[in-house]
Amino acid sequence: METCEIKKVNTAYFDDEVEEILSSLERTRCEFWNLDRASANFLNMLIKINNSKNVLEIGTSNGYSGIWILKALEETKGKLTTIEFWEKRQSIARKNFKICAPNVPLEPKIGSAIVVLQDLEEEINALKREKFDFVFIDANKKEYVEYFEIADRILKSGGIILADNILTHYEKTLPYVNMLFSDKNYQSQIIEMGAGMMISRKN
Ligand SMILES: C[S@@+](CC[C@H](N)C(=O)[O-])C[C@H]1O[C@@H](n2cnc3c(N)ncnc32)[C@H](O)[C@@H]1O
């Protein structure tokens, strides 16, 4: 039988220093639960295609996906807010961010995602900050529904929510999937890439 040898990923090209950091993070990705390269490339492209400028990441870890987000934001001239409750991980991420995208505005938040999301919502309601136009969900799979309930209120119309681990953790993420698929205010699609991602666009 003939085998299909089509190359499936042609990622953005970064300079040697950035590539070196990405490659070293890829070697430890199972330990830090990072995205695979194809999913990270997709995330980077989505931000650029949507021209997103105000991105929220839930689940920083050591910053692998954050680097891909920041590289997209270099192009769209945007800003990243990223949440992690494990201080040590986020300090590794901050070092990586400083080397890979030193000029992109960054707001690292340490704490439980739901609490930080509530704080962000309060600031938005008090007109102290703008709504987000892109939310990447990649933290506690059992809390995806709660993340969405707040994310929905702090996301602009036309904004995107991308959630990871939809297929690898389908039992935990099923309530999230069902909620989005029954929400007429969102257009959603599950993508069989990496751990399985669900992309949802707010009407
Ligand atoms: C799957 S990893 C994130 C990987 C990262 N997005 C990447 O691809 O490089 C999930 C991260 O979320 C953090 N986390 C899990 N539950 C959390 C919560 N309730 N609040 C804040 N952070 C949480 C974990 O400590 C972990 O570092």
Ligand as a Chemical Component Dictionary entry (heavy atoms), coordinates in Angstrom:
data_LIG
# 
_chem_comp.id                   LIG 
_chem_comp.type                 NON-POLYMER 
_chem_comp.pdbx_formal_charge   0 
_chem_comp.three_letter_code    LIG 
# 
loop_
_chem_comp_atom.comp_id 
_chem_comp_atom.atom_id 
_chem_comp_atom.alt_atom_id 
_chem_comp_atom.type_symbol 
_chem_comp_atom.charge 
_chem_comp_atom.model_Cartn_x 
_chem_comp_atom.model_Cartn_y 
_chem_comp_atom.model_Cartn_z 
_chem_comp_atom.pdbx_ordinal 
LIG C1  C1  C 0  -1.440 21.924 30.198 1  
LIG S1  S1  S 1  -0.451 22.969 31.169 2  
LIG C2  C2  C 0  -0.316 24.426 30.169 3  
LIG C3  C3  C 0  0.630  24.252 29.025 4  
LIG C4  C4  C 0  0.917  25.512 28.279 5  
LIG N1  N1  N 0  -0.323 26.143 27.822 6  
LIG C5  C5  C 0  1.795  25.181 27.094 7  
LIG O1  O1  O 0  1.280  24.601 26.123 8  
LIG O2  O2  O -1 2.989  25.490 27.142 9  
LIG C6  C6  C 0  -1.590 23.504 32.387 10 
LIG C7  C7  C 0  -1.021 24.486 33.373 11 
LIG O3  O3  O 0  -2.122 25.058 34.068 12 
LIG C8  C8  C 0  -1.804 25.153 35.430 13 
LIG N2  N2  N 0  -3.082 25.079 36.167 14 
LIG C9  C9  C 0  -3.857 23.984 36.360 15 
LIG N3  N3  N 0  -4.962 24.302 37.030 16 
LIG C10 C10 C 0  -4.900 25.625 37.265 17 
LIG C11 C11 C 0  -5.747 26.543 37.917 18 
LIG N4  N4  N 0  -6.903 26.142 38.458 19 
LIG N5  N5  N 0  -5.367 27.825 37.988 20 
LIG C12 C12 C 0  -4.206 28.247 37.430 21 
LIG N6  N6  N 0  -3.353 27.426 36.786 22 
LIG C13 C13 C 0  -3.702 26.135 36.700 23 
LIG C14 C14 C 0  -0.880 23.975 35.722 24 
LIG O4  O4  O 0  -0.035 24.255 36.838 25 
LIG C15 C15 C 0  -0.116 23.845 34.399 26 
LIG O5  O5  O 0  1.126  24.480 34.453 27 
# 
loop_
_chem_comp_bond.comp_id 
_chem_comp_bond.atom_id_1 
_chem_comp_bond.atom_id_2 
_chem_comp_bond.value_order 
_chem_comp_bond.pdbx_ordinal 
LIG C1  S1  SING 1  
LIG S1  C2  SING 2  
LIG S1  C6  SING 3  
LIG C2  C3  SING 4  
LIG C3  C4  SING 5  
LIG C4  N1  SING 6  
LIG C4  C5  SING 7  
LIG C5  O1  DOUB 8  
LIG C5  O2  SING 9  
LIG C6  C7  SING 10 
LIG C7  O3  SING 11 
LIG C7  C15 SING 12 
LIG O3  C8  SING 13 
LIG C8  N2  SING 14 
LIG C8  C14 SING 15 
LIG N2  C9  SING 16 
LIG N2  C13 SING 17 
LIG C9  N3  DOUB 18 
LIG N3  C10 SING 19 
LIG C10 C11 SING 20 
LIG C10 C13 DOUB 21 
LIG C11 N4  SING 22 
LIG C11 N5  DOUB 23 
LIG N5  C12 SING 24 
LIG C12 N6  DOUB 25 
LIG N6  C13 SING 26 
LIG C14 O4  SING 27 
LIG C14 C15 SING 28 
LIG C15 O5  SING 29 
# 
